[in-house]
């Protein structure tokens, strides 16, 4: 009987800790969902820079190939 009481107390303590952790996780999710203007601006700038790093070289290659093709055809720019 004494062991049952200890087990019940430990389970109650664990339940409180889990409840506390659930509250913390909920708060973290709410913080992530509420993005402020600075965070939105920062994410936009990062996205733009990454896009330029990916798209920029592709544009340079395409323009270079078009210029080479045009020089073979005798066109001038």
C-alpha positions in Angstrom: 0.0 0.0 0.0 2.9 2.3 0.8 4.4 1.7 -2.6 1.1 2.5 -4.3 1.0 5.8 -2.6 4.5 6.7 -3.7 3.7 5.6 -7.2 0.6 7.8 -7.3 2.6 10.8 -5.9 5.3 10.3 -8.5 2.7 10.1 -11.3 1.1 13.3 -10.1 4.5 15.0 -10.1 5.2 13.7 -13.6 1.7 14.9 -14.7 2.5 18.4 -13.4 5.9 18.5 -15.2 4.4 17.3 -18.4 1.7 20.0 -18.1 4.3 22.6 -17.5 6.2 21.4 -20.6 3.1 21.5 -22.7 2.5 25.1 -21.6 6.1 26.0 -22.6 5.7 24.4 -26.0 2.4 26.2 -26.6 4.1 29.5 -25.7 7.0 28.8 -28.1 4.5 28.0 -30.9 2.6 31.2 -30.2 5.9 33.2 -30.4 6.7 31.6 -33.8 3.3 32.3 -35.2 3.4 36.0 -34.2 6.2 37.3 -36.4 6.9 41.0 -36.0 7.7 43.4 -38.8 11.4 43.2 -38.2 11.4 39.4 -38.5 9.3 39.5 -41.6 11.7 42.0 -43.2 14.7 40.0 -42.2 13.2 36.8 -43.7 12.4 38.7 -46.9 15.9 40.0 -47.2 17.4 36.5 -46.6 15.0 35.0 -49.1 16.0 37.7 -51.7 19.7 37.1 -51.2 19.3 33.3 -51.5 17.2 33.8 -54.6 19.9 36.1 -56.2 22.6 33.5 -55.4 20.6 30.8 -57.2 19.0 32.9 -60.0 22.0 35.3 -60.6 24.4 32.7 -62.0 21.7 31.1 -64.1 20.9 34.5 -65.7 24.6 35.1 -66.4 25.0 31.7 -68.1 21.9 32.2 -70.2 22.9 35.7 -71.3 26.4 34.4 -72.1 25.1 31.6 -74.2 22.8 34.0 -76.0 25.7 36.3 -76.8 27.8 33.4 -78.0 25.0 32.2 -80.2 24.5 35.7 -81.5 28.2 36.0 -82.3 28.0 32.8 -84.3 25.1 34.2 -86.3 26.9 37.5 -86.9 24.6 39.7 -84.8 26.0 42.7 -82.9 24.7 44.0 -79.6 
